[in-house]
Amino acid sequence: MRSVTSLAGLCLFLGAWTQEKGAAVEITVLDKATGRPVPCRVELDNACGEPARSPDQLLWQDRRTSVCDGTARMVLPTGRYTYEIERGPEYGPLRGMVNIAPEETGKKLTVHLERFADLPSEGWWSGDLHVHRPIEDIERWMRAENLHVASVITWWNRKNLWADRKPPAETTVPFDGNRYYNVMGGEDERGGGALLFANLPAPLEIAEARGEFPPSLRFVREARRHSDAWVDMEKPYGWDVPMWLASGLLDSAGLANANMCREGMYRGGDEPGNCKVRDRLRLPSPHGNGRWTLETYDHMLNCGLRIPPSAGSASGGMPNPVGYNRVYVHVDGEFSYSKWWEGLRAGRSFVTNGPLLRCRAAGRLPGHVFSVPEGQEVDVEVTARVYSRDPIRTVELVKNGKVERGVAAAEAVRSGTLGRLSFKESGWFVVRAVVDHPTTFRFAQSAPFYVEIGRVKRRISKASAEFFRDWTLERARQLSSLRDPVERRDVLEPWDLAKKFWEERVAESNAP
């Protein structure tokens, strides 16, 4: 017999040995308000912290989750188990304990999940732009996480689900009356970072792409031939970000991205190898990467670029459930797939991996442009409703990249008023809520509101333009070492254009 040398190993060994002799456990999960069964995600651990298994389990990377449509069934050996049940951020988590006595052969348990917010009833609908999950499992995942839009990555560099089969004529699948997933999501992840593609009729021909060649912008241009295509920078600090921004061909920037995981930051909070590394002394792990994400996005807005934030969990590739990172989009009237993407493009949205942050400025949704003639000021009152299962450190009003005012979460929840913002010159502002969490960066942020005063419609910060110009020069120096002269010429061509773009932005700057 094989020896067992650890407590965890002993638990696994005894669990496997006694599995058939255990009790049949059935956990029924009901919505506390309606009394009806509710799809959810169930995590059940034994005394050693090892996950219990069920026959119909859908696993994510840390192998802890059972996804069910309202009833989870499993056979458990004798022992004491802890459970945690969740259904996205609009429901409170439910934790408890179940004990299986030696003489028991079966046990039924009914529990109730309480919903603290119903965002669809307010016109807010959630989506995840980055899902690495088998198509046949998507509907169960989306129900369990109460997600309404998903872009499923079925082609990714050399992997292509459609290599030996014909893509479906209809690539967007509706179900449950108000949920949609698209099966033609793609990802180009190479030396300059990652780009996500959605709503294409067929995969792009990226299987032979390698390293830096051909340049990622070639595939972006191919995607742009299709009117419904969506191109997202998966992280706002990939090496090629300045070149992508200069092209003007991208649709969104991933603020809540795959580096932000449920239990901790990817690689402890360090950037992947295809990304520009932050100053780790100024922005230490584990939260520094999250702050770096927000800083780079602030620089984009400070350069007069209007690109809405997005969110993606990379569930199936990273240890996240589907929809852990999600973007809520406000849709007026009847909800539809096309209206959701229209709202995302307009910036009527907020991104989150925890807090629910619905805010308005002077009664307007995020994405609104406040425009007044020369000589007038813009003065707006900002209101918000905030709910979070985790303690919120602060709710911030961020004006032109600087925290104008931080409001204690309790005050924000109690009054609903965050404060007033005044502008004498063009600019932008966002609302941000940051959670106290020891191992990961958990936050929510609105899409920007914009202010236009007089003839100068957009604020362009010289420091931010120089930030991207210097980044462009650094990246171009890296790429100049490519050995093949033909490939080097093709790869550097968009960078020559990017240099010109950022030099012009520096020259056009109208703010420090």
MIPA-290084 format. One record per residue (C-alpha): residue number from 1; residue in three letters; x, y, z. Coordinates in Angstrom, 3 decimals, decimal comma. Last residue first. Example, Ala and Ser with C-alpha at 12.3 -4.5 7.8 and 13.67 -1.06 7.14 Angstrom:
<recs>
<2; SER; <13,670; -1,060; 7,140>>
<1; ALA; <12,300; -4,500; 7,800>>
</recs>
This chain:
<recs>
<512; PRO; <0,529; 70,161; -16,704>>
<511; ALA; <-2,455; 71,132; -18,893>>
<510; ASN; <-2,940; 72,288; -22,503>>
<509; SER; <-0,909; 69,650; -24,303>>
<508; GLU; <-0,792; 69,937; -28,096>>
<507; ALA; <2,994; 69,511; -28,302>>
<506; VAL; <2,914; 66,472; -26,019>>
<505; ARG; <0,043; 65,043; -28,021>>
<504; GLU; <1,972; 65,643; -31,266>>
<503; GLU; <4,944; 63,721; -29,875>>
<502; TRP; <2,518; 60,971; -28,876>>
<501; PHE; <1,115; 60,585; -32,391>>
<500; LYS; <4,506; 60,819; -34,124>>
<499; LYS; <5,948; 58,095; -31,923>>
<498; ALA; <2,830; 55,962; -32,520>>
<497; LEU; <3,251; 56,250; -36,286>>
<496; ASP; <6,835; 55,002; -36,031>>
<495; TRP; <5,522; 52,284; -33,720>>
<494; PRO; <3,043; 51,143; -36,356>>
<493; GLU; <5,983; 50,556; -38,768>>
<492; LEU; <8,240; 48,868; -36,191>>
<491; VAL; <6,742; 45,378; -36,581>>
<490; ASP; <6,756; 45,499; -40,383>>
<489; ARG; <10,366; 46,742; -40,581>>
<488; ARG; <11,583; 44,221; -37,997>>
<487; GLU; <9,872; 41,387; -39,876>>
<486; VAL; <11,654; 42,336; -43,074>>
<485; PRO; <15,002; 42,828; -41,297>>
<484; ASP; <14,886; 39,476; -39,434>>
<483; ARG; <16,916; 39,941; -36,260>>
<482; LEU; <14,542; 41,821; -33,974>>
<481; SER; <16,672; 44,219; -31,895>>
<480; SER; <14,632; 47,250; -32,920>>
<479; LEU; <11,704; 45,788; -30,977>>
<478; GLN; <13,169; 46,633; -27,581>>
<477; ARG; <14,096; 50,156; -28,687>>
<476; ALA; <10,535; 50,658; -29,943>>
<475; ARG; <9,209; 49,630; -26,514>>
<474; GLU; <11,283; 52,233; -24,707>>
<473; LEU; <10,409; 54,967; -27,213>>
<472; THR; <6,694; 54,211; -26,891>>
<471; TRP; <6,877; 54,247; -23,067>>
<470; ASP; <8,575; 57,636; -23,270>>
<469; ARG; <5,764; 58,959; -25,471>>
<468; PHE; <3,142; 57,350; -23,199>>
<467; PHE; <4,396; 59,119; -20,063>>
<466; GLU; <5,128; 62,279; -22,065>>
<465; ALA; <1,428; 62,486; -22,947>>
<464; SER; <0,575; 61,986; -19,287>>
<463; ALA; <2,947; 64,714; -18,130>>
<462; LYS; <1,722; 67,131; -20,822>>
<461; SER; <-1,881; 66,644; -19,764>>
<460; ILE; <-4,434; 67,002; -22,538>>
<459; ARG; <-7,856; 68,295; -21,421>>
<458; ARG; <-10,469; 67,970; -24,107>>
<457; LYS; <-13,014; 70,300; -25,676>>
<456; VAL; <-10,946; 73,466; -25,758>>
<455; ARG; <-13,409; 75,772; -27,584>>
<454; GLY; <-15,556; 76,483; -24,539>>
<453; ILE; <-15,766; 74,104; -21,591>>
<452; GLU; <-16,100; 70,373; -22,103>>
<451; VAL; <-16,469; 68,076; -19,063>>
<450; TYR; <-16,478; 64,279; -19,272>>
<449; PHE; <-17,875; 61,595; -16,952>>
<448; PRO; <-15,687; 58,527; -16,874>>
<447; ALA; <-16,774; 54,888; -16,486>>
<446; SER; <-17,461; 54,100; -12,885>>
<445; GLN; <-15,039; 52,186; -10,730>>
<444; ALA; <-15,341; 49,199; -8,433>>
<443; PHE; <-12,663; 47,609; -6,302>>
<442; ARG; <-10,925; 44,473; -5,076>>
<441; PHE; <-7,155; 44,240; -5,324>>
<440; THR; <-6,108; 40,901; -3,826>>
<439; THR; <-4,368; 39,465; -0,773>>
<438; PRO; <-5,332; 41,395; 2,361>>
<437; HIS; <-8,647; 42,904; 1,235>>
<436; ASP; <-9,918; 46,350; 2,247>>
<435; VAL; <-12,144; 47,377; -0,642>>
<434; VAL; <-11,769; 50,345; -2,990>>
<433; ALA; <-14,699; 52,349; -4,370>>
<432; ARG; <-14,160; 54,694; -7,334>>
<431; VAL; <-16,187; 57,489; -8,910>>
<430; VAL; <-14,825; 59,038; -12,091>>
<429; PHE; <-13,957; 62,514; -13,370>>
<428; TRP; <-13,054; 64,331; -16,579>>
<427; GLY; <-11,552; 67,568; -17,832>>
<426; SER; <-12,298; 70,871; -19,551>>
<425; GLU; <-11,572; 74,022; -17,588>>
<424; LYS; <-13,353; 75,907; -14,800>>
<423; PHE; <-14,609; 72,661; -13,321>>
<422; SER; <-16,407; 72,160; -10,010>>
<421; LEU; <-17,152; 68,879; -8,262>>
<420; ARG; <-19,720; 68,446; -5,506>>
<419; GLY; <-19,931; 65,775; -2,850>>
<418; LEU; <-20,374; 62,034; -2,368>>
<417; THR; <-24,104; 62,075; -1,647>>
<416; GLY; <-25,979; 58,824; -0,974>>
<415; SER; <-26,304; 59,939; 2,629>>
<414; ARG; <-26,015; 56,683; 4,573>>
<413; VAL; <-24,154; 54,584; 2,011>>
<412; ALA; <-21,618; 57,314; 1,323>>
<411; GLU; <-21,175; 58,013; 5,025>>
<410; ALA; <-20,630; 54,322; 5,803>>
<409; ALA; <-18,144; 54,063; 2,929>>
<408; ALA; <-16,031; 56,928; 4,205>>
<407; VAL; <-15,765; 59,582; 1,517>>
<406; GLY; <-12,541; 60,475; -0,262>>
<405; ARG; <-12,425; 63,756; -2,160>>
<404; GLU; <-10,542; 65,154; -5,109>>
<403; VAL; <-8,456; 62,044; -5,674>>
<402; LYS; <-6,303; 63,038; -8,617>>
<401; GLY; <-6,457; 61,590; -12,146>>
<400; ASN; <-8,324; 64,504; -13,750>>
<399; LYS; <-10,881; 64,439; -10,916>>
<398; VAL; <-11,287; 61,262; -8,827>>
<397; LEU; <-14,153; 61,192; -6,331>>
<396; GLU; <-13,364; 58,357; -3,989>>
<395; VAL; <-15,353; 55,868; -1,923>>
<394; THR; <-13,182; 54,581; 0,886>>
<393; ARG; <-11,865; 51,503; 2,645>>
<392; ILE; <-14,863; 49,351; 1,798>>
<391; PRO; <-15,371; 46,322; 4,046>>
<390; ASP; <-16,298; 43,287; 1,932>>
<389; ARG; <-19,833; 42,268; 0,949>>
<388; SER; <-20,181; 45,590; -0,810>>
<387; TYR; <-23,075; 47,909; -1,591>>
<386; VAL; <-22,749; 51,489; -2,777>>
<385; ARG; <-25,384; 53,924; -3,983>>
<384; ALA; <-23,917; 57,097; -5,396>>
<383; THR; <-24,452; 60,805; -5,814>>
<382; VAL; <-22,250; 63,436; -7,425>>
<381; GLU; <-23,365; 67,072; -7,349>>
<380; VAL; <-22,206; 69,028; -10,357>>
<379; ASP; <-20,585; 72,426; -10,992>>
<378; VAL; <-19,491; 73,195; -14,535>>
<377; GLU; <-18,203; 76,709; -15,006>>
<376; GLN; <-18,923; 79,332; -17,667>>
<375; GLY; <-16,382; 81,543; -19,423>>
<374; GLU; <-16,427; 79,649; -22,730>>
<373; PRO; <-19,704; 77,868; -23,388>>
<372; VAL; <-20,872; 74,725; -21,527>>
<371; SER; <-20,653; 70,948; -22,162>>
<370; PHE; <-21,157; 68,183; -19,588>>
<369; VAL; <-20,493; 64,927; -21,456>>
<368; HIS; <-22,231; 61,851; -20,034>>
<367; GLY; <-20,336; 58,571; -20,013>>
<366; PRO; <-21,420; 57,783; -16,471>>
<365; LEU; <-25,138; 58,421; -15,906>>
<364; ARG; <-26,651; 61,855; -15,372>>
<363; GLY; <-28,659; 63,069; -12,364>>
<362; ALA; <-26,302; 65,964; -11,727>>
<361; ALA; <-23,605; 63,317; -11,579>>
<360; ARG; <-24,804; 59,759; -11,140>>
<359; CYS; <-23,484; 56,680; -9,409>>
<358; ARG; <-24,227; 52,993; -9,084>>
<357; LEU; <-21,379; 51,155; -7,376>>
<356; LEU; <-21,777; 47,488; -6,518>>
<355; PRO; <-18,588; 46,435; -4,775>>
<354; GLY; <-16,871; 43,131; -5,669>>
<353; ASN; <-14,896; 42,582; -8,838>>
<352; THR; <-16,249; 45,705; -10,469>>
<351; VAL; <-16,574; 47,781; -13,617>>
<350; PHE; <-19,075; 50,600; -14,102>>
<349; SER; <-21,192; 51,559; -17,075>>
<348; ARG; <-22,889; 54,050; -19,329>>
<347; GLY; <-19,578; 54,413; -21,197>>
<346; ALA; <-21,154; 54,992; -24,613>>
<345; ARG; <-19,415; 51,922; -26,011>>
<344; LEU; <-20,724; 49,840; -23,109>>
<343; GLY; <-24,239; 51,139; -23,690>>
<342; GLU; <-24,103; 50,172; -27,373>>
<341; TRP; <-22,786; 46,744; -26,361>>
<340; TRP; <-25,750; 46,233; -24,034>>
<339; LYS; <-28,185; 47,538; -26,653>>
<338; SER; <-26,997; 44,844; -29,076>>
<337; TYR; <-27,554; 42,039; -26,569>>
<336; SER; <-31,002; 43,234; -25,561>>
<335; PHE; <-32,700; 44,731; -22,509>>
<334; GLU; <-36,031; 46,505; -22,854>>
<333; GLY; <-36,024; 50,097; -21,697>>
<332; ASP; <-32,832; 51,993; -21,004>>
<331; VAL; <-29,694; 49,882; -20,675>>
<330; HIS; <-27,045; 50,585; -18,037>>
<329; VAL; <-23,923; 48,461; -18,389>>
<328; TYR; <-22,341; 46,520; -15,530>>
<327; VAL; <-18,809; 45,294; -16,196>>
<326; ARG; <-17,589; 42,114; -14,586>>
<325; ASN; <-14,535; 40,622; -12,889>>
<324; TYR; <-15,758; 37,564; -10,972>>
<323; GLY; <-18,083; 36,951; -13,911>>
<322; VAL; <-17,189; 33,310; -14,453>>
<321; PRO; <-15,422; 31,969; -11,368>>
<320; ASN; <-11,789; 32,939; -11,072>>
<319; PRO; <-8,613; 30,893; -10,735>>
<318; MET; <-7,243; 31,908; -14,162>>
<317; GLY; <-7,519; 30,039; -17,465>>
<316; GLY; <-11,023; 28,662; -17,016>>
<315; SER; <-12,285; 32,047; -15,892>>
<314; ALA; <-10,338; 34,744; -17,739>>
<313; SER; <-12,198; 37,223; -15,489>>
<312; GLY; <-12,852; 40,113; -17,860>>
<311; ALA; <-13,819; 43,739; -17,323>>
<310; SER; <-14,166; 46,902; -19,395>>
<309; PRO; <-13,412; 50,604; -19,089>>
<308; PRO; <-14,573; 53,059; -21,754>>
<307; ILE; <-12,093; 54,811; -24,064>>
<306; ARG; <-12,198; 58,550; -24,426>>
<305; LEU; <-8,679; 59,761; -25,051>>
<304; GLY; <-7,925; 63,366; -24,044>>
<303; CYS; <-4,419; 62,548; -22,820>>
<302; ASN; <-5,568; 62,707; -19,201>>
<301; LEU; <-8,034; 59,917; -19,979>>
<300; MET; <-5,200; 57,666; -21,090>>
<299; HIS; <-3,080; 58,659; -18,074>>
<298; ASP; <-5,971; 57,712; -15,785>>
<297; TYR; <-6,001; 54,254; -17,401>>
<296; THR; <-2,310; 53,826; -16,626>>
<295; GLU; <-2,931; 54,885; -13,032>>
<294; LEU; <-5,879; 52,519; -12,557>>
<293; THR; <-3,894; 49,467; -13,622>>
<292; TRP; <-0,898; 50,590; -11,567>>
<291; ARG; <-3,194; 50,790; -8,525>>
<290; GLY; <-4,275; 47,213; -9,134>>
<289; ASN; <-0,674; 46,100; -9,583>>
<288; GLY; <0,292; 47,787; -6,339>>
<287; HIS; <-2,275; 45,932; -4,254>>
<286; PRO; <-0,239; 42,778; -3,541>>
<285; SER; <2,397; 44,021; -3,904>>
<284; PRO; <4,191; 47,359; -3,663>>
<283; LEU; <3,361; 50,498; -5,688>>
<282; ARG; <6,070; 53,066; -4,923>>
<281; LEU; <8,775; 50,481; -4,399>>
<280; ARG; <7,297; 48,280; -7,112>>
<279; ASP; <7,645; 50,931; -9,813>>
<278; ARG; <5,428; 49,305; -12,436>>
<277; VAL; <6,478; 46,735; -15,028>>
<276; LYS; <5,336; 47,137; -18,618>>
<275; CYS; <3,596; 43,961; -19,728>>
<274; ASN; <4,484; 40,867; -21,732>>
<273; GLY; <6,213; 39,184; -18,790>>
<272; PRO; <3,095; 39,287; -16,627>>
<271; GLU; <2,959; 42,056; -14,012>>
<270; ASP; <3,534; 41,186; -10,376>>
<269; GLY; <0,712; 41,029; -7,819>>
<268; GLY; <1,355; 37,710; -6,104>>
<267; ARG; <1,871; 35,939; -9,420>>
<266; TYR; <-1,737; 36,816; -10,316>>
<265; MET; <-3,329; 38,712; -7,422>>
<264; GLY; <-5,063; 36,791; -4,693>>
<263; GLU; <-8,162; 34,811; -3,697>>
<262; ARG; <-10,622; 36,032; -6,344>>
<261; CYS; <-8,105; 36,983; -8,986>>
<260; MET; <-7,081; 40,346; -10,385>>
<259; ASN; <-4,456; 39,739; -13,102>>
<258; ALA; <-7,302; 38,648; -15,372>>
<257; ASN; <-8,743; 42,146; -15,621>>
<256; ALA; <-10,941; 44,691; -13,869>>
<255; LEU; <-9,599; 47,715; -15,759>>
<254; GLY; <-9,644; 46,136; -19,204>>
<253; ALA; <-9,611; 48,964; -21,738>>
<252; SER; <-12,271; 49,406; -24,415>>
<251; ASP; <-12,985; 49,918; -28,125>>
<250; LEU; <-9,580; 49,853; -29,814>>
<249; LEU; <-8,840; 51,261; -33,264>>
<248; GLY; <-7,514; 54,732; -32,420>>
<247; SER; <-4,097; 53,679; -33,712>>
<246; ALA; <-2,302; 55,780; -31,091>>
<245; LEU; <-3,989; 53,798; -28,327>>
<244; TRP; <-2,798; 50,485; -29,747>>
<243; MET; <0,749; 51,852; -30,078>>
<242; PRO; <0,755; 53,123; -26,497>>
<241; VAL; <-0,687; 49,763; -25,266>>
<240; ASP; <1,925; 47,527; -26,925>>
<239; TRP; <3,789; 46,644; -23,715>>
<238; GLY; <0,617; 45,597; -21,930>>
<237; TYR; <-0,290; 48,140; -19,227>>
<236; PRO; <-4,008; 48,699; -19,797>>
<235; LYS; <-4,834; 44,974; -19,519>>
<234; GLU; <-7,094; 42,999; -21,882>>
<233; MET; <-7,023; 45,728; -24,502>>
<232; ASP; <-10,461; 45,229; -26,035>>
<231; VAL; <-11,523; 44,969; -29,676>>
<230; TRP; <-15,218; 44,708; -30,557>>
<229; ALA; <-16,466; 43,722; -34,007>>
<228; ASP; <-20,007; 44,655; -35,047>>
<227; SER; <-19,047; 46,492; -38,246>>
<226; HIS; <-16,632; 43,858; -39,487>>
<225; ARG; <-13,598; 45,217; -41,320>>
<224; ARG; <-12,317; 46,368; -37,920>>
<223; ALA; <-11,296; 42,786; -37,137>>
<222; GLU; <-8,745; 42,799; -39,936>>
<221; ARG; <-7,322; 46,075; -38,651>>
<220; VAL; <-6,988; 44,604; -35,171>>
<219; PHE; <-5,279; 41,570; -36,666>>
<218; ARG; <-2,591; 43,724; -38,295>>
<217; LEU; <-2,282; 45,770; -35,105>>
<216; SER; <-0,837; 42,734; -33,345>>
<215; PRO; <2,329; 43,003; -35,412>>
<214; PRO; <3,114; 39,866; -37,420>>
<213; PHE; <5,378; 39,024; -35,803>>
<212; GLU; <6,193; 39,921; -32,203>>
<211; GLY; <6,453; 36,464; -30,690>>
<210; ARG; <4,612; 34,183; -33,065>>
<209; ALA; <1,570; 34,376; -35,310>>
<208; GLU; <0,785; 31,128; -37,138>>
<207; ALA; <-2,553; 30,563; -35,399>>
<206; ILE; <-3,589; 34,204; -35,814>>
<205; GLU; <-5,977; 33,824; -38,729>>
<204; LEU; <-8,936; 35,655; -37,182>>
<203; PRO; <-11,778; 33,472; -36,000>>
<202; ALA; <-15,234; 33,726; -37,612>>
<201; PRO; <-18,299; 36,010; -37,590>>
<200; LEU; <-16,700; 38,449; -35,108>>
<199; ASN; <-18,639; 39,641; -32,074>>
<198; ALA; <-15,703; 39,807; -29,663>>
<197; PHE; <-11,930; 40,169; -29,773>>
<196; LEU; <-9,565; 40,384; -26,789>>
<195; LEU; <-6,057; 41,792; -27,107>>
<194; ALA; <-3,191; 40,629; -24,908>>
<193; GLY; <0,253; 42,007; -24,202>>
<192; GLY; <3,145; 43,041; -26,418>>
<191; GLY; <4,978; 39,716; -26,484>>
<190; ARG; <1,933; 37,615; -27,327>>
<189; GLU; <-1,709; 37,152; -26,450>>
<188; ASP; <-4,161; 37,458; -29,349>>
<187; GLU; <-7,496; 36,427; -27,883>>
<186; GLY; <-10,804; 35,428; -29,423>>
<185; GLY; <-14,526; 35,421; -28,703>>
<184; MET; <-16,617; 33,623; -31,309>>
<183; VAL; <-19,054; 31,789; -29,027>>
<182; ASN; <-21,083; 34,815; -27,941>>
<181; TYR; <-23,172; 34,473; -24,811>>
<180; TYR; <-26,555; 35,968; -24,033>>
<179; ARG; <-28,908; 36,092; -21,050>>
<178; ASN; <-32,267; 37,863; -20,871>>
<177; GLY; <-35,006; 35,394; -21,884>>
<176; ASP; <-33,428; 32,387; -20,188>>
<175; PHE; <-31,259; 31,813; -23,239>>
<174; PRO; <-29,753; 33,742; -26,162>>
<173; VAL; <-26,789; 32,387; -28,177>>
<172; THR; <-24,639; 34,748; -30,242>>
<171; THR; <-22,606; 33,072; -33,004>>
<170; GLU; <-25,518; 32,452; -35,359>>
<169; ALA; <-24,271; 30,744; -38,522>>
<168; PRO; <-22,226; 28,376; -36,408>>
<167; PRO; <-18,510; 28,030; -37,099>>
<166; LYS; <-17,640; 25,011; -39,257>>
<165; ARG; <-15,534; 22,352; -37,578>>
<164; ASP; <-11,929; 21,222; -37,661>>
<163; ALA; <-10,112; 24,463; -36,776>>
<162; TRP; <-13,196; 25,864; -35,061>>
<161; LEU; <-12,025; 25,291; -31,491>>
<160; ASN; <-8,830; 27,169; -32,279>>
<159; LYS; <-5,734; 27,034; -30,090>>
<158; ARG; <-2,580; 28,457; -31,684>>
<157; ASN; <-3,196; 32,022; -30,452>>
<156; TRP; <-6,569; 31,901; -28,701>>
<155; TRP; <-9,732; 30,799; -30,411>>
<154; THR; <-12,881; 29,797; -28,513>>
<153; ILE; <-12,884; 32,651; -25,998>>
<152; VAL; <-16,461; 32,981; -24,735>>
<151; SER; <-17,769; 36,561; -24,585>>
<150; ALA; <-20,380; 36,636; -21,854>>
<149; VAL; <-23,511; 38,707; -21,220>>
<148; HIS; <-26,178; 38,281; -18,501>>
<147; LEU; <-24,338; 37,005; -15,441>>
<146; ASN; <-26,233; 35,710; -12,399>>
<145; GLU; <-23,172; 33,715; -11,277>>
<144; ALA; <-24,965; 30,354; -11,203>>
<143; ARG; <-26,988; 31,212; -14,288>>
<142; MET; <-23,882; 32,223; -16,219>>
<141; TRP; <-21,990; 29,104; -15,190>>
<140; ARG; <-24,820; 26,771; -16,144>>
<139; GLU; <-25,209; 28,469; -19,524>>
<138; ILE; <-21,490; 28,322; -20,218>>
<137; ASP; <-20,920; 24,611; -19,630>>
<136; GLU; <-21,448; 23,324; -23,197>>
<135; ILE; <-19,297; 26,139; -24,571>>
<134; PRO; <-16,273; 24,925; -22,640>>
<133; ARG; <-14,853; 27,809; -20,566>>
<132; HIS; <-12,193; 30,463; -21,150>>
<131; VAL; <-14,281; 33,582; -20,483>>
<130; HIS; <-13,013; 37,129; -21,105>>
<129; LEU; <-15,520; 39,891; -21,869>>
<128; ASP; <-17,676; 39,356; -18,751>>
<127; GLY; <-21,079; 41,079; -18,635>>
<126; SER; <-23,558; 42,552; -16,167>>
<125; TRP; <-26,864; 44,354; -16,738>>
<124; TRP; <-27,912; 47,587; -14,961>>
<123; GLY; <-31,441; 48,869; -15,732>>
<122; GLU; <-32,561; 49,320; -12,118>>
<121; SER; <-34,450; 46,000; -12,085>>
<120; PRO; <-31,310; 44,491; -13,629>>
<119; LEU; <-29,378; 45,692; -10,543>>
<118; ASP; <-31,286; 43,727; -7,955>>
<117; ALA; <-29,318; 44,285; -4,754>>
<116; PHE; <-29,045; 42,559; -1,377>>
<115; ARG; <-30,306; 39,144; -2,429>>
<114; GLU; <-30,411; 36,653; 0,414>>
<113; LEU; <-29,553; 33,021; -0,196>>
<112; HIS; <-31,589; 30,498; 1,809>>
<111; VAL; <-30,565; 27,019; 2,924>>
<110; THR; <-32,200; 23,602; 2,777>>
<109; LEU; <-30,217; 20,537; 3,891>>
<108; LYS; <-30,952; 16,917; 3,184>>
<107; LYS; <-28,891; 14,118; 4,702>>
<106; GLY; <-28,323; 10,492; 3,808>>
<105; THR; <-26,690; 7,303; 5,017>>
<104; GLU; <-25,961; 8,423; 8,572>>
<103; GLU; <-24,429; 5,961; 11,079>>
<102; PRO; <-20,958; 7,513; 11,116>>
<101; ALA; <-22,288; 11,071; 11,557>>
<100; ILE; <-22,032; 13,572; 8,707>>
<99; ASN; <-21,807; 17,142; 10,015>>
<98; VAL; <-22,769; 20,196; 7,952>>
<97; MET; <-21,400; 23,674; 8,511>>
<96; GLY; <-22,283; 27,154; 7,348>>
<95; ARG; <-21,533; 30,052; 5,045>>
<94; LEU; <-23,844; 32,009; 2,764>>
<93; PRO; <-22,463; 34,805; 0,603>>
<92; GLY; <-24,717; 37,842; 0,087>>
<91; TYR; <-26,314; 38,089; -3,315>>
<90; GLU; <-25,793; 40,867; -5,856>>
<89; PRO; <-22,062; 40,116; -6,171>>
<88; GLY; <-22,408; 36,784; -7,966>>
<87; ARG; <-24,312; 33,810; -6,639>>
<86; GLU; <-22,424; 32,381; -3,685>>
<85; ILE; <-22,511; 29,385; -1,335>>
<84; GLU; <-19,815; 28,526; 1,174>>
<83; TYR; <-19,790; 25,179; 2,951>>
<82; THR; <-17,906; 23,731; 5,886>>
<81; TYR; <-17,718; 19,993; 6,412>>
<80; ARG; <-17,519; 17,728; 9,465>>
<79; GLY; <-16,886; 14,035; 9,049>>
<78; THR; <-18,172; 10,712; 7,765>>
<77; PRO; <-17,713; 10,355; 4,028>>
<76; LEU; <-19,701; 12,538; 1,633>>
<75; VAL; <-21,735; 11,583; -1,423>>
<74; MET; <-22,820; 14,589; -3,458>>
<73; ARG; <-25,858; 16,519; -4,616>>
<72; ALA; <-26,172; 20,270; -5,111>>
<71; THR; <-29,689; 21,624; -5,639>>
<70; GLY; <-30,553; 25,021; -7,119>>
<69; ASP; <-29,228; 24,907; -10,675>>
<68; CYS; <-25,781; 23,760; -9,544>>
<67; VAL; <-22,150; 24,749; -9,967>>
<66; SER; <-19,728; 22,933; -7,679>>
<65; THR; <-16,529; 24,791; -6,928>>
<64; ARG; <-13,237; 24,025; -5,257>>
<63; ARG; <-10,934; 22,778; -7,999>>
<62; ASP; <-8,429; 25,661; -7,726>>
<61; GLN; <-8,674; 26,194; -11,460>>
<60; TRP; <-12,404; 26,003; -11,910>>
<59; LEU; <-14,468; 22,865; -11,737>>
<58; LEU; <-17,959; 22,131; -12,942>>
<57; GLN; <-19,302; 19,352; -10,715>>
<56; ASP; <-21,878; 16,919; -11,998>>
<55; PRO; <-20,611; 13,892; -10,049>>
<54; SER; <-19,938; 15,826; -6,810>>
<53; ARG; <-16,611; 16,276; -5,060>>
<52; ALA; <-15,679; 17,604; -1,643>>
<51; PRO; <-12,870; 20,114; -1,536>>
<50; GLU; <-9,894; 19,626; 0,807>>
<49; GLY; <-9,608; 21,992; 3,763>>
<48; CYS; <-8,525; 19,224; 6,116>>
<47; ALA; <-11,850; 19,291; 7,971>>
<46; ASN; <-13,709; 18,765; 4,701>>
<45; ASP; <-14,534; 21,510; 2,230>>
<44; LEU; <-17,743; 22,362; 0,346>>
<43; GLU; <-17,897; 25,186; -2,207>>
<42; VAL; <-21,250; 25,773; -3,878>>
<41; ARG; <-21,905; 28,111; -6,832>>
<40; CYS; <-25,498; 29,137; -7,493>>
<39; PRO; <-28,715; 28,585; -9,406>>
<38; VAL; <-31,757; 29,532; -7,292>>
<37; PRO; <-34,559; 27,318; -6,046>>
<36; ARG; <-37,697; 29,370; -5,256>>
<35; GLY; <-38,621; 30,800; -1,864>>
<34; THR; <-39,075; 34,225; -3,444>>
<33; ALA; <-37,333; 36,494; -0,935>>
<32; LYS; <-34,843; 34,040; 0,586>>
<31; ASP; <-33,894; 32,572; -2,787>>
<30; LEU; <-33,592; 28,867; -2,168>>
<29; VAL; <-30,559; 26,567; -2,165>>
<28; THR; <-31,142; 22,837; -1,763>>
<27; ILE; <-28,196; 20,858; -0,418>>
<26; GLU; <-28,445; 17,097; -0,905>>
<25; VAL; <-26,021; 14,766; 0,838>>
<24; ALA; <-25,843; 11,036; 0,124>>
<23; ALA; <-23,910; 9,667; 3,092>>
<22; GLY; <-20,616; 7,876; 2,774>>
<21; LYS; <-19,765; 4,241; 2,055>>
<20; GLU; <-18,911; 4,869; -1,615>>
<19; GLN; <-16,593; 7,708; -0,646>>
<18; THR; <-14,860; 5,805; 2,173>>
<17; TRP; <-11,585; 4,942; 0,434>>
<16; ALA; <-11,481; 8,171; -1,638>>
<15; GLY; <-12,050; 10,299; 1,460>>
<14; LEU; <-9,550; 8,283; 3,471>>
<13; PHE; <-6,838; 8,859; 0,867>>
<12; LEU; <-7,688; 12,526; 0,333>>
<11; CYS; <-7,710; 13,194; 4,062>>
<10; LEU; <-4,440; 11,307; 4,542>>
<9; GLY; <-2,824; 13,290; 1,753>>
<8; ALA; <-3,927; 16,545; 3,352>>
<7; LEU; <-2,517; 15,382; 6,683>>
<6; SER; <0,738; 14,423; 5,046>>
<5; THR; <2,888; 11,329; 4,396>>
<4; VAL; <0,463; 8,674; 3,200>>
<3; SER; <2,288; 5,469; 2,218>>
<2; ARG; <1,225; 3,498; -0,844>>
<1; MET; <0,000; 0,000; 0,000>>
</recs>
